[in-house]
Amino acid sequence: MRYRDKIKKIKSFGKEYFLRKDIYSLDIPDKGCNKIYLQTIIKKYPWIHKSYLKFLELFNGGEYDDIRLLGDENCKNGSILETARIFSSFSVDKIPIAKDSAGDVFWLDKDGKIYWISIENIGDQSSSTFIAKNFEDFMDSFCLGKKFREHYGDNEWTEFLKSQHWI
């Protein structure tokens, strides 16, 4: 099952279901980033992959337990461009796409690969850890799949993912 189908299924449960399961860090925006913001991202990062742009068109960020996906300036998890400015070690060939609750950063490179770097090592890109081969893989296998459990361990979110047979 692809990530968009997983998100539809998650939304069908309703927020109360997740609150009863002690899953409080779940937020799936009902709309995407504003069009002008997306155009600014495309202008600054012309290499950005269509799969990630499609996600941003549908969802203005989002929160899946410990992972907070960035969006436009109105996203509660933070702005992509503002985060890129703050972490100026990101160059024009990398873009931050998410942070976790510890402040660690997930970034997308020109080849479409996703990496994770600890906030303590943010200035040293060589200490980054490969996470996924592309954005779809990041969503399918990391945010909504078994790699989440491998990275963060077991919790209520991984129990939900197991109950859906996504782990």
Order of alpha helices (4+ residues) and beta strands (2+ residues): alpha-alpha-beta-alpha-alpha-beta-beta-alpha-beta-beta-beta-beta-alpha-alpha
